């Protein structure tokens, strides 16, 4: 791989109950607030090279120092990168996320290096993102984002909310 260095920006955990996980992460790490919480549908899902059902989920972002943490509750039951690691009702560490200047080239480089493309889909606001199956080398998936103003703003909202949080509302909506 000959591209510029990539920087991990997020760790994501699949959780069986989003509200309970937010409470637990707050109790353990004293972090908050958790931004998001609404149901989302990841359309145009391609799972291991074949069209698949959209992925339905609920998720939040929360800031932990310089690292963003995402908690995701999977609501759909069809095949996906999430279910490759956890059956419905189970959870644990799922992926680390990266932004990349050239999404397609970076994705293709990971695949050429022997890490298969597990799931790729289109977000509700347009860009494609994907999960690279790096379990054989790293023990988890890698999420790739293209550079995108909306995704970057989601990270900004989580950072800003943590700076200004008064400790009252544990889960707050995206602005």
N, C-alpha and C positions, 0 to 999 in steps of 0.2 A: 504494500500500500504506500503510495507516494504523495498523498495529500498532506495538507497542513495538520498539525496536531489537533485532536478532538478533545473536548473537555466535558466530563460528565456534569450534568446540571441537576439531576434528580434521581432519587431512589423511589421506587414504587412498591407498595405492598397490596396484594389482593386480600380483601377482608370479607368475612361472611356477613357482617352487620356494620354498616358505615357509621352509624351514630355511636355504637358501643366502641368501635375502634378509635373514633375521635376522642371519646372520653378516656380510653386507655392510654393513647399516645400523650394526651394532655397530662394525665396523672403521672406517667412515667418520665416524661421529658420536659414538662412545664412549657409546652409550645402551644400556640394558637394565635389567632383564630384559624379555623379551617374554612377555606373559601370554596364555595361551590355547593355541591350536594344535590343538584337537580339531576333528573334522569337525562341521559344522552343516548343517541343512537349513532353508531359508527357504520355508515352506509357503504355500499359498493365494496363489501368485504371479499377479499380473495384469501382463501386459506390454503396454504401449501400448493399454490398454483391453480386452484379451482374455485369458481364462484361459491360463496357460502352465505348463510343467513347473516344479516346485520348483527352487530354486537350491541346489546343493550346493557348499560351500566349506570352507576352513580359514582361520582368521584369528587374528591376535594384535594386542594393544594394547601400546604402549610409550610411555613419557613422554619428551618432549624439551623440557625447560624447562617452560613453561606449556602447551605444545601436546601433545595426544595424537596419536600416529601409529598408524594401522592398516595392517597388511599383510595382503592377502587373496589366497589362491590359489583360483581358481575350478576346481571339479572337474566341474561339469555343462557340457553343450555346447549347451543350448537357448538360445533368445533371452532376453536380459536386458539391463539397463542396463550390466552389466559387458561383455558381448559387443558392445554398441553401440560401445564404444571400443577393445576389444582382442580379437583372436582368441585361441583357446586357445593357450597357450604364450607369449603376448606379455604385456607389462606396461608400467606407467607410472603417472603421477598420475591418479587416477580421480575422487575427490570430496572436497569439504569438507563437514563435518557441522555441523548446528545443532540445538539443542533448541528447541522452541516450546511456548508455553503452550496454544495452541489448534491442534492438529495439522491438523485438517481445514480450518480457515479459512486457515491459513498455506499449506498445500498448494494450496488453491483460488486463493489470491491469486497465487502463482507461476504457476500455469497460466493465469490470466486475464491475466497480464503477458506471455504469449507463450512461456513455458517449459513444454514438455509434460511430463506425468507419464510417465516411462519404465518404471519398475518399482515395484510396491507389493506388500508381502507381510506375513505375520504371523510374528513371531518365535516361537521355541519356548516362550517364557515369556509370550506373549500379545499385546503391543501391535503395532500396525501401524507400519511405517516405509516410507519411499519414497525413490526417486531422481528428482529433477527434472532434466530435460535442459537445462542452461544452457550447452551447448557453443557456441551461437551468440553468446552475450554474454560468457561467462567462460572458455570453453575446457574446461570440465569439468562433471561432475554435482554436484548438491547433495543431500546426504542429510538428510532431516528426521526427527527423533525427537520423539515426544510426551514430556512430562515423565513419567519413569518411574523408580521407585526402583531396579529391577534394572539398568537401563542406567546410571544415575548411579553405582551401586556398581561397575560394571565400570571406569568411569573412575577411581574412588577406588582400586580395587585396583592399577591400573597406576601411579598416582601414588605410593601407599604402597610398592609393590615397588621402584620406582626409588630411593626414599629409603634403603631398608634393604638394597639389593643388595650382596652380597659379591663379585660378579663370577664366581661359579662356574657356576650353571645359567643358560644363555642363554635357554631357553624354560621357563617354569613354568606349571603348570595354574591355572585359575581356582580360587579357594577357595570 
